[in-house]
Amino acid sequence: MTESVYHIPVMLAQCTEGLAIDPNGVYVDVTFGGGGHSREILKHLDQGHLYGFDQDMDAEANIPASENFTFVAANFRDLKKYLRLHGVKKVDGILADLGISSHQIDEPSRGFSTRFSGDLDMRMNQSSEISAKEVLNTYEADRLHKILGIYGEVKNAKTLAQAIVSERTAQPFETTEGFTAFLKKYAPRGKDFKYYAQVFQALRIEVNDEMGALEEMLLDAVEVLKPGGRLVVMSYHSLEDRLVKNLIMKGKFQGEVEKDFYGNLIRPLEPVSRGAVVANAEEIAANPRARSAKLRIAKKLKS
Protein backbone atom coordinates (compact mmCIF):
# COMPACT_ATOMS: atom_id res chain seq x y z
CA MET A 1 0.00 0.00 0.00
CA THR A 2 1.64 3.21 -1.13
CA GLU A 3 1.53 6.43 0.83
CA SER A 4 -0.11 8.30 -2.08
CA VAL A 5 -3.02 5.84 -1.93
CA TYR A 6 -3.14 5.61 1.86
CA HIS A 7 -2.78 9.28 2.82
CA ILE A 8 -1.29 12.51 1.44
CA PRO A 9 0.53 14.28 4.29
CA VAL A 10 -0.52 17.89 4.86
CA MET A 11 2.07 20.70 5.18
CA LEU A 12 4.92 18.19 5.04
CA ALA A 13 7.71 20.79 4.78
CA GLN A 14 6.27 23.02 7.50
CA CYS A 15 5.92 20.08 9.91
CA THR A 16 9.49 18.92 9.29
CA GLU A 17 10.89 22.43 9.66
CA GLY A 18 8.89 22.92 12.83
CA LEU A 19 10.65 19.98 14.47
CA ALA A 20 14.06 21.65 13.93
CA ILE A 21 15.54 18.16 13.53
CA ASP A 22 18.85 17.22 15.13
CA PRO A 23 20.28 14.39 12.97
CA ASN A 24 21.21 12.52 16.14
CA GLY A 25 18.04 13.27 18.09
CA VAL A 26 15.07 11.15 19.14
CA TYR A 27 11.69 11.93 17.59
CA VAL A 28 8.13 10.63 17.73
CA ASP A 29 5.45 10.66 15.05
CA VAL A 30 2.39 9.88 17.18
CA THR A 31 0.09 9.58 14.14
CA PHE A 32 2.10 7.37 11.77
CA GLY A 33 -0.75 6.51 9.35
CA GLY A 34 0.60 6.33 5.80
CA GLY A 35 4.11 7.14 7.02
CA GLY A 36 4.51 10.27 4.89
CA HIS A 37 5.68 12.54 7.70
CA SER A 38 7.81 9.75 9.18
CA ARG A 39 9.65 9.09 5.92
CA GLU A 40 10.44 12.78 5.62
CA ILE A 41 11.77 12.94 9.19
CA LEU A 42 13.93 9.87 8.55
CA LYS A 43 15.65 11.69 5.66
CA HIS A 44 17.01 14.18 8.18
CA LEU A 45 18.34 11.62 10.69
CA ASP A 46 21.87 10.26 10.92
CA GLN A 47 22.35 8.42 14.21
CA GLY A 48 18.97 9.63 15.47
CA HIS A 49 15.84 7.51 15.93
CA LEU A 50 12.15 7.89 15.15
CA TYR A 51 9.25 6.12 16.91
CA GLY A 52 5.97 5.93 15.01
CA PHE A 53 2.72 5.35 16.92
CA ASP A 54 -0.54 4.13 15.39
CA GLN A 55 -3.45 2.15 16.83
CA ASP A 56 -4.80 1.23 13.37
CA MET A 57 -3.47 -2.16 12.23
CA ASP A 58 -3.77 -1.07 8.58
CA ALA A 59 -0.92 1.41 9.18
CA GLU A 60 1.54 -1.44 9.72
CA ALA A 61 1.63 -2.01 5.94
CA ASN A 62 3.44 1.34 5.62
CA ILE A 63 6.36 0.71 8.03
CA PRO A 64 9.60 1.91 6.41
CA ALA A 65 12.59 -0.42 6.19
CA SER A 66 14.95 1.68 8.31
CA GLU A 67 17.15 0.90 11.29
CA ASN A 68 16.33 4.38 12.54
CA PHE A 69 12.62 3.59 12.87
CA THR A 70 10.53 1.70 15.43
CA PHE A 71 6.79 1.16 15.00
CA VAL A 72 4.65 1.22 18.15
CA ALA A 73 1.20 -0.34 17.75
CA ALA A 74 -0.57 1.75 20.37
CA ASN A 75 -2.87 4.70 20.95
CA PHE A 76 -0.89 7.91 21.35
CA ARG A 77 -2.63 8.55 24.67
CA ASP A 78 -0.10 6.06 26.11
CA LEU A 79 2.89 7.92 24.68
CA LYS A 80 5.00 8.03 27.84
CA LYS A 81 4.30 4.43 28.83
CA TYR A 82 5.30 2.95 25.47
CA LEU A 83 8.38 5.13 25.11
CA ARG A 84 9.55 3.89 28.49
CA LEU A 85 8.97 0.30 27.39
CA HIS A 86 11.46 1.08 24.61
CA GLY A 87 13.90 2.60 27.10
CA VAL A 88 13.17 6.20 26.07
CA LYS A 89 12.63 8.84 28.76
CA LYS A 90 13.19 12.06 26.84
CA VAL A 91 12.79 13.05 23.18
CA ASP A 92 13.78 16.00 20.99
CA GLY A 93 10.53 16.39 19.11
CA ILE A 94 6.97 15.14 18.74
CA LEU A 95 4.75 15.40 15.67
CA ALA A 96 0.97 14.87 15.68
CA ASP A 97 -1.20 15.02 12.55
CA LEU A 98 -4.62 14.69 14.15
CA GLY A 99 -7.92 13.51 12.74
CA ILE A 100 -8.58 10.79 10.25
CA SER A 101 -6.46 9.43 7.40
CA SER A 102 -7.51 9.38 3.76
CA HIS A 103 -7.27 5.58 3.85
CA GLN A 104 -9.75 5.34 6.72
CA ILE A 105 -12.18 7.66 4.91
CA ASP A 106 -11.85 5.82 1.58
CA GLU A 107 -12.27 2.30 2.99
CA PRO A 108 -16.07 1.65 2.96
CA SER A 109 -15.90 -1.11 5.59
CA ARG A 110 -14.53 1.35 8.17
CA GLY A 111 -17.74 3.40 8.14
CA PHE A 112 -16.08 6.83 8.37
CA SER A 113 -17.47 8.30 5.17
CA THR A 114 -20.91 9.34 3.95
CA ARG A 115 -19.77 8.61 0.38
CA PHE A 116 -19.98 4.82 0.70
CA SER A 117 -22.30 2.25 2.14
CA GLY A 118 -20.61 0.37 4.94
CA ASP A 119 -21.03 -0.83 8.49
CA LEU A 120 -21.48 1.94 11.08
CA ASP A 121 -18.08 1.29 12.64
CA MET A 122 -15.75 4.35 12.85
CA ARG A 123 -13.23 2.66 15.16
CA MET A 124 -9.63 3.72 14.53
CA ASN A 125 -8.56 0.73 16.60
CA GLN A 126 -10.61 -2.13 15.22
CA SER A 127 -10.21 -4.16 18.40
CA SER A 128 -12.02 -1.48 20.44
CA GLU A 129 -15.35 -2.54 21.92
CA ILE A 130 -17.58 0.41 21.02
CA SER A 131 -18.51 1.38 17.45
CA ALA A 132 -20.77 4.06 15.98
CA LYS A 133 -23.50 1.44 15.78
CA GLU A 134 -23.45 0.96 19.57
CA VAL A 135 -23.48 4.73 20.15
CA LEU A 136 -26.50 5.27 17.90
CA ASN A 137 -28.46 2.25 19.10
CA THR A 138 -27.79 2.35 22.86
CA TYR A 139 -27.01 5.89 24.06
CA GLU A 140 -29.80 7.84 25.77
CA ALA A 141 -31.13 10.98 24.06
CA ASP A 142 -29.45 13.37 26.52
CA ARG A 143 -26.04 11.81 25.89
CA LEU A 144 -26.53 11.87 22.12
CA HIS A 145 -27.62 15.52 22.34
CA LYS A 146 -24.40 16.42 24.15
CA ILE A 147 -22.17 14.53 21.70
CA LEU A 148 -23.84 15.99 18.61
CA GLY A 149 -23.86 19.52 20.02
CA ILE A 150 -20.32 19.62 21.40
CA TYR A 151 -18.36 17.36 19.04
CA GLY A 152 -20.29 18.10 15.84
CA GLU A 153 -21.63 21.59 16.58
CA VAL A 154 -24.93 20.34 15.14
CA LYS A 155 -27.52 23.15 15.42
CA ASN A 156 -30.58 20.91 15.90
CA ALA A 157 -28.71 18.42 18.10
CA LYS A 158 -31.55 17.94 20.61
CA THR A 159 -34.17 17.31 17.91
CA LEU A 160 -31.86 14.89 16.10
CA ALA A 161 -30.96 13.00 19.29
CA GLN A 162 -34.63 12.45 20.11
CA ALA A 163 -35.33 11.38 16.52
CA ILE A 164 -32.49 8.83 16.63
CA VAL A 165 -33.88 7.26 19.82
CA SER A 166 -37.40 7.15 18.31
CA GLU A 167 -36.24 5.71 14.97
CA ARG A 168 -34.08 2.92 16.40
CA THR A 169 -36.98 1.35 18.32
CA ALA A 170 -38.49 0.30 15.01
CA GLN A 171 -35.29 -0.23 13.05
CA PRO A 172 -31.76 -0.24 14.56
CA PHE A 173 -29.12 1.71 12.64
CA GLU A 174 -26.75 -0.63 10.82
CA THR A 175 -25.16 1.07 7.79
CA THR A 176 -23.76 4.47 6.84
CA GLU A 177 -26.11 4.56 3.84
CA GLY A 178 -29.18 3.91 5.98
CA PHE A 179 -28.10 6.47 8.56
CA THR A 180 -27.44 9.24 6.02
CA ALA A 181 -30.86 8.56 4.43
CA PHE A 182 -32.38 9.10 7.89
CA LEU A 183 -30.31 12.27 8.45
CA LYS A 184 -31.57 13.85 5.22
CA LYS A 185 -34.90 14.69 6.92
CA TYR A 186 -33.09 16.83 9.52
CA ALA A 187 -30.41 18.50 7.38
CA PRO A 188 -30.78 22.21 6.52
CA ARG A 189 -31.85 22.65 2.90
CA GLY A 190 -28.86 22.81 0.57
CA LYS A 191 -26.43 21.91 3.35
CA ASP A 192 -26.96 18.16 3.47
CA PHE A 193 -23.34 17.08 3.08
CA LYS A 194 -22.00 19.58 5.63
CA TYR A 195 -24.63 18.35 8.09
CA TYR A 196 -23.73 14.69 7.49
CA ALA A 197 -20.06 15.54 8.02
CA GLN A 198 -20.81 17.26 11.33
CA VAL A 199 -22.83 14.29 12.62
CA PHE A 200 -20.24 11.75 11.46
CA GLN A 201 -17.46 13.81 13.07
CA ALA A 202 -19.33 13.84 16.39
CA LEU A 203 -19.79 10.06 16.31
CA ARG A 204 -16.16 9.44 15.34
CA ILE A 205 -14.85 11.62 18.16
CA GLU A 206 -17.06 9.80 20.67
CA VAL A 207 -16.25 6.29 19.41
CA ASN A 208 -12.50 6.93 19.61
CA ASP A 209 -12.53 9.23 22.68
CA GLU A 210 -10.44 11.57 20.56
CA MET A 211 -10.56 14.57 22.89
CA GLY A 212 -9.65 12.53 25.97
CA ALA A 213 -6.83 10.81 24.09
CA LEU A 214 -5.52 14.15 22.81
CA GLU A 215 -5.42 15.66 26.29
CA GLU A 216 -3.52 12.66 27.66
CA MET A 217 -1.06 12.68 24.75
CA LEU A 218 -0.36 16.41 25.12
CA LEU A 219 0.28 16.07 28.86
CA ASP A 220 2.62 13.13 28.19
CA ALA A 221 4.35 15.14 25.45
CA VAL A 222 5.12 17.95 27.89
CA GLU A 223 6.71 15.41 30.25
CA VAL A 224 8.83 13.54 27.72
CA LEU A 225 10.13 16.51 25.73
CA LYS A 226 13.63 17.70 26.55
CA PRO A 227 14.07 21.41 27.35
CA GLY A 228 14.09 23.10 23.95
CA GLY A 229 12.34 20.11 22.36
CA ARG A 230 9.65 20.81 19.78
CA LEU A 231 5.95 19.94 19.75
CA VAL A 232 4.34 20.15 16.30
CA VAL A 233 0.58 19.57 16.15
CA MET A 234 -1.74 19.80 13.17
CA SER A 235 -5.48 19.84 13.85
CA TYR A 236 -8.54 19.91 11.61
CA HIS A 237 -11.37 21.22 13.76
CA SER A 238 -11.78 23.90 16.40
CA LEU A 239 -12.13 21.53 19.38
CA GLU A 240 -8.70 20.01 18.79
CA ASP A 241 -7.06 23.31 17.93
CA ARG A 242 -8.45 24.99 21.06
CA LEU A 243 -6.91 22.33 23.32
CA VAL A 244 -3.52 22.63 21.63
CA LYS A 245 -3.59 26.43 21.58
CA ASN A 246 -4.62 26.71 25.24
CA LEU A 247 -1.90 24.34 26.42
CA ILE A 248 0.76 26.24 24.47
CA MET A 249 -0.41 29.74 25.37
CA LYS A 250 -1.79 29.22 28.88
CA GLY A 251 -0.28 25.98 30.15
CA LYS A 252 -3.79 24.62 30.70
CA PHE A 253 -6.57 23.24 28.55
CA GLN A 254 -9.04 25.71 29.99
CA GLY A 255 -9.52 28.06 32.94
CA GLU A 256 -7.50 30.90 34.40
CA VAL A 257 -3.81 31.21 33.64
CA GLU A 258 -1.27 30.90 36.46
CA LYS A 259 1.44 33.48 37.01
CA ASP A 260 4.54 33.57 39.17
CA PHE A 261 5.45 36.24 41.75
CA TYR A 262 6.71 38.52 38.97
CA GLY A 263 3.59 38.20 36.83
CA ASN A 264 5.12 35.83 34.28
CA LEU A 265 2.94 33.07 32.84
CA ILE A 266 3.58 29.63 34.33
CA ARG A 267 3.51 27.29 31.34
CA PRO A 268 5.66 24.38 30.14
CA LEU A 269 5.70 25.41 26.47
CA GLU A 270 6.08 28.56 24.46
CA PRO A 271 4.91 29.16 20.89
CA VAL A 272 7.45 29.09 18.06
CA SER A 273 4.97 29.95 15.33
CA ARG A 274 3.07 33.20 15.59
CA GLY A 275 -0.46 31.88 15.63
CA ALA A 276 -1.46 28.88 13.56
CA VAL A 277 0.33 28.04 10.30
CA VAL A 278 -2.09 27.31 7.44
CA ALA A 279 -1.64 25.75 4.01
CA ASN A 280 -1.22 27.95 0.94
CA ALA A 281 -3.68 28.01 -1.98
CA GLU A 282 -1.49 25.71 -4.10
CA GLU A 283 -1.46 22.95 -1.49
CA ILE A 284 -5.19 23.29 -0.83
CA ALA A 285 -5.85 22.90 -4.56
CA ALA A 286 -3.70 19.74 -4.64
CA ASN A 287 -4.97 18.34 -1.33
CA PRO A 288 -8.40 19.67 -0.25
CA ARG A 289 -7.95 18.17 3.24
CA ALA A 290 -5.36 20.90 3.89
CA ARG A 291 -8.07 23.59 3.81
CA SER A 292 -9.08 23.11 7.44
CA ALA A 293 -5.60 22.31 8.80
CA LYS A 294 -4.04 24.45 11.51
CA LEU A 295 -0.44 23.80 12.49
CA ARG A 296 0.92 24.95 15.84
CA ILE A 297 4.57 24.71 16.84
CA ALA A 298 5.91 25.07 20.37
CA LYS A 299 9.09 24.35 22.31
CA LYS A 300 9.57 23.04 25.81
CA LEU A 301 10.77 25.63 28.27
CA LYS A 302 13.56 24.81 30.70
CA SER A 303 12.05 23.43 33.86
C-alpha positions as CSV (number, residue, x, y, z in Angstrom):
1,M,0.0,0.0,0.0
2,T,1.6,3.2,-1.1
3,E,1.5,6.4,0.8
4,S,-0.1,8.3,-2.1
5,V,-3.0,5.8,-1.9
6,Y,-3.1,5.6,1.9
7,H,-2.8,9.3,2.8
8,I,-1.3,12.5,1.4
9,P,0.5,14.3,4.3
10,V,-0.5,17.9,4.9
11,M,2.1,20.7,5.2
12,L,4.9,18.2,5.0
13,A,7.7,20.8,4.8
14,Q,6.3,23.0,7.5
15,C,5.9,20.1,9.9
16,T,9.5,18.9,9.3
17,E,10.9,22.4,9.7
18,G,8.9,22.9,12.8
19,L,10.6,20.0,14.5
20,A,14.1,21.7,13.9
21,I,15.5,18.2,13.5
22,D,18.8,17.2,15.1
23,P,20.3,14.4,13.0
24,N,21.2,12.5,16.1
25,G,18.0,13.3,18.1
26,V,15.1,11.1,19.1
27,Y,11.7,11.9,17.6
28,V,8.1,10.6,17.7
29,D,5.4,10.7,15.0
30,V,2.4,9.9,17.2
31,T,0.1,9.6,14.1
32,F,2.1,7.4,11.8
33,G,-0.8,6.5,9.3
34,G,0.6,6.3,5.8
35,G,4.1,7.1,7.0
36,G,4.5,10.3,4.9
37,H,5.7,12.5,7.7
38,S,7.8,9.7,9.2
39,R,9.6,9.1,5.9
40,E,10.4,12.8,5.6
41,I,11.8,12.9,9.2
42,L,13.9,9.9,8.5
43,K,15.6,11.7,5.7
44,H,17.0,14.2,8.2
45,L,18.3,11.6,10.7
46,D,21.9,10.3,10.9
47,Q,22.3,8.4,14.2
48,G,19.0,9.6,15.5
49,H,15.8,7.5,15.9
50,L,12.1,7.9,15.2
51,Y,9.3,6.1,16.9
52,G,6.0,5.9,15.0
53,F,2.7,5.4,16.9
54,D,-0.5,4.1,15.4
55,Q,-3.5,2.1,16.8
56,D,-4.8,1.2,13.4
57,M,-3.5,-2.2,12.2
58,D,-3.8,-1.1,8.6
59,A,-0.9,1.4,9.2
60,E,1.5,-1.4,9.7
61,A,1.6,-2.0,5.9
62,N,3.4,1.3,5.6
63,I,6.4,0.7,8.0
64,P,9.6,1.9,6.4
65,A,12.6,-0.4,6.2
66,S,15.0,1.7,8.3
67,E,17.2,0.9,11.3
68,N,16.3,4.4,12.5
69,F,12.6,3.6,12.9
70,T,10.5,1.7,15.4
71,F,6.8,1.2,15.0
72,V,4.6,1.2,18.1
73,A,1.2,-0.3,17.8
74,A,-0.6,1.8,20.4
75,N,-2.9,4.7,20.9
76,F,-0.9,7.9,21.4
77,R,-2.6,8.6,24.7
78,D,-0.1,6.1,26.1
79,L,2.9,7.9,24.7
80,K,5.0,8.0,27.8
81,K,4.3,4.4,28.8
82,Y,5.3,2.9,25.5
83,L,8.4,5.1,25.1
84,R,9.6,3.9,28.5
85,L,9.0,0.3,27.4
86,H,11.5,1.1,24.6
87,G,13.9,2.6,27.1
88,V,13.2,6.2,26.1
89,K,12.6,8.8,28.8
90,K,13.2,12.1,26.8
91,V,12.8,13.1,23.2
92,D,13.8,16.0,21.0
93,G,10.5,16.4,19.1
94,I,7.0,15.1,18.7
95,L,4.7,15.4,15.7
96,A,1.0,14.9,15.7
97,D,-1.2,15.0,12.6
98,L,-4.6,14.7,14.1
99,G,-7.9,13.5,12.7
100,I,-8.6,10.8,10.2
101,S,-6.5,9.4,7.4
102,S,-7.5,9.4,3.8
103,H,-7.3,5.6,3.8
104,Q,-9.7,5.3,6.7
105,I,-12.2,7.7,4.9
106,D,-11.9,5.8,1.6
107,E,-12.3,2.3,3.0
108,P,-16.1,1.6,3.0
109,S,-15.9,-1.1,5.6
110,R,-14.5,1.3,8.2
111,G,-17.7,3.4,8.1
112,F,-16.1,6.8,8.4
113,S,-17.5,8.3,5.2
114,T,-20.9,9.3,3.9
115,R,-19.8,8.6,0.4
116,F,-20.0,4.8,0.7
117,S,-22.3,2.2,2.1
118,G,-20.6,0.4,4.9
119,D,-21.0,-0.8,8.5
120,L,-21.5,1.9,11.1
121,D,-18.1,1.3,12.6
122,M,-15.8,4.3,12.9
123,R,-13.2,2.7,15.2
124,M,-9.6,3.7,14.5
125,N,-8.6,0.7,16.6
126,Q,-10.6,-2.1,15.2
127,S,-10.2,-4.2,18.4
128,S,-12.0,-1.5,20.4
129,E,-15.3,-2.5,21.9
130,I,-17.6,0.4,21.0
131,S,-18.5,1.4,17.5
132,A,-20.8,4.1,16.0
133,K,-23.5,1.4,15.8
134,E,-23.4,1.0,19.6
135,V,-23.5,4.7,20.1
136,L,-26.5,5.3,17.9
137,N,-28.5,2.3,19.1
138,T,-27.8,2.3,22.9
139,Y,-27.0,5.9,24.1
140,E,-29.8,7.8,25.8
141,A,-31.1,11.0,24.1
142,D,-29.5,13.4,26.5
143,R,-26.0,11.8,25.9
144,L,-26.5,11.9,22.1
145,H,-27.6,15.5,22.3
146,K,-24.4,16.4,24.2
147,I,-22.2,14.5,21.7
148,L,-23.8,16.0,18.6
149,G,-23.9,19.5,20.0
150,I,-20.3,19.6,21.4
151,Y,-18.4,17.4,19.0
152,G,-20.3,18.1,15.8
153,E,-21.6,21.6,16.6
154,V,-24.9,20.3,15.1
155,K,-27.5,23.1,15.4
156,N,-30.6,20.9,15.9
157,A,-28.7,18.4,18.1
158,K,-31.6,17.9,20.6
159,T,-34.2,17.3,17.9
160,L,-31.9,14.9,16.1
161,A,-31.0,13.0,19.3
162,Q,-34.6,12.5,20.1
163,A,-35.3,11.4,16.5
164,I,-32.5,8.8,16.6
165,V,-33.9,7.3,19.8
166,S,-37.4,7.1,18.3
167,E,-36.2,5.7,15.0
168,R,-34.1,2.9,16.4
169,T,-37.0,1.3,18.3
170,A,-38.5,0.3,15.0
171,Q,-35.3,-0.2,13.0
172,P,-31.8,-0.2,14.6
173,F,-29.1,1.7,12.6
174,E,-26.8,-0.6,10.8
175,T,-25.2,1.1,7.8
176,T,-23.8,4.5,6.8
177,E,-26.1,4.6,3.8
178,G,-29.2,3.9,6.0
179,F,-28.1,6.5,8.6
180,T,-27.4,9.2,6.0
181,A,-30.9,8.6,4.4
182,F,-32.4,9.1,7.9
183,L,-30.3,12.3,8.4
184,K,-31.6,13.9,5.2
185,K,-34.9,14.7,6.9
186,Y,-33.1,16.8,9.5
187,A,-30.4,18.5,7.4
188,P,-30.8,22.2,6.5
189,R,-31.9,22.6,2.9
190,G,-28.9,22.8,0.6
191,K,-26.4,21.9,3.3
192,D,-27.0,18.2,3.5
193,F,-23.3,17.1,3.1
194,K,-22.0,19.6,5.6
195,Y,-24.6,18.3,8.1
196,Y,-23.7,14.7,7.5
197,A,-20.1,15.5,8.0
198,Q,-20.8,17.3,11.3
199,V,-22.8,14.3,12.6
200,F,-20.2,11.8,11.5
201,Q,-17.5,13.8,13.1
202,A,-19.3,13.8,16.4
203,L,-19.8,10.1,16.3
204,R,-16.2,9.4,15.3
205,I,-14.8,11.6,18.2
206,E,-17.1,9.8,20.7
207,V,-16.3,6.3,19.4
208,N,-12.5,6.9,19.6
209,D,-12.5,9.2,22.7
210,E,-10.4,11.6,20.6
211,M,-10.6,14.6,22.9
212,G,-9.7,12.5,26.0
213,A,-6.8,10.8,24.1
214,L,-5.5,14.2,22.8
215,E,-5.4,15.7,26.3
216,E,-3.5,12.7,27.7
217,M,-1.1,12.7,24.8
218,L,-0.4,16.4,25.1
219,L,0.3,16.1,28.9
220,D,2.6,13.1,28.2
221,A,4.3,15.1,25.4
222,V,5.1,17.9,27.9
223,E,6.7,15.4,30.3
224,V,8.8,13.5,27.7
225,L,10.1,16.5,25.7
226,K,13.6,17.7,26.5
227,P,14.1,21.4,27.3
228,G,14.1,23.1,23.9
229,G,12.3,20.1,22.4
230,R,9.6,20.8,19.8
231,L,6.0,19.9,19.8
232,V,4.3,20.1,16.3
233,V,0.6,19.6,16.2
234,M,-1.7,19.8,13.2
235,S,-5.5,19.8,13.8
236,Y,-8.5,19.9,11.6
237,H,-11.4,21.2,13.8
238,S,-11.8,23.9,16.4
239,L,-12.1,21.5,19.4
240,E,-8.7,20.0,18.8
241,D,-7.1,23.3,17.9
242,R,-8.5,25.0,21.1
243,L,-6.9,22.3,23.3
244,V,-3.5,22.6,21.6
245,K,-3.6,26.4,21.6
246,N,-4.6,26.7,25.2
247,L,-1.9,24.3,26.4
248,I,0.8,26.2,24.5
249,M,-0.4,29.7,25.4
250,K,-1.8,29.2,28.9
251,G,-0.3,26.0,30.2
252,K,-3.8,24.6,30.7
253,F,-6.6,23.2,28.5
254,Q,-9.0,25.7,30.0
255,G,-9.5,28.1,32.9
256,E,-7.5,30.9,34.4
257,V,-3.8,31.2,33.6
258,E,-1.3,30.9,36.5
259,K,1.4,33.5,37.0
260,D,4.5,33.6,39.2
261,F,5.4,36.2,41.8
262,Y,6.7,38.5,39.0
263,G,3.6,38.2,36.8
264,N,5.1,35.8,34.3
265,L,2.9,33.1,32.8
266,I,3.6,29.6,34.3
267,R,3.5,27.3,31.3
268,P,5.7,24.4,30.1
269,L,5.7,25.4,26.5
270,E,6.1,28.6,24.5
271,P,4.9,29.2,20.9
272,V,7.4,29.1,18.1
273,S,5.0,29.9,15.3
274,R,3.1,33.2,15.6
275,G,-0.5,31.9,15.6
276,A,-1.5,28.9,13.6
277,V,0.3,28.0,10.3
278,V,-2.1,27.3,7.4
279,A,-1.6,25.8,4.0
280,N,-1.2,27.9,0.9
281,A,-3.7,28.0,-2.0
282,E,-1.5,25.7,-4.1
283,E,-1.5,22.9,-1.5
284,I,-5.2,23.3,-0.8
285,A,-5.9,22.9,-4.6
286,A,-3.7,19.7,-4.6
287,N,-5.0,18.3,-1.3
288,P,-8.4,19.7,-0.2
289,R,-7.9,18.2,3.2
290,A,-5.4,20.9,3.9
291,R,-8.1,23.6,3.8
292,S,-9.1,23.1,7.4
293,A,-5.6,22.3,8.8
294,K,-4.0,24.4,11.5
295,L,-0.4,23.8,12.5
296,R,0.9,24.9,15.8
297,I,4.6,24.7,16.8
298,A,5.9,25.1,20.4
299,K,9.1,24.4,22.3
300,K,9.6,23.0,25.8
301,L,10.8,25.6,28.3
302,K,13.6,24.8,30.7
303,S,12.1,23.4,33.9
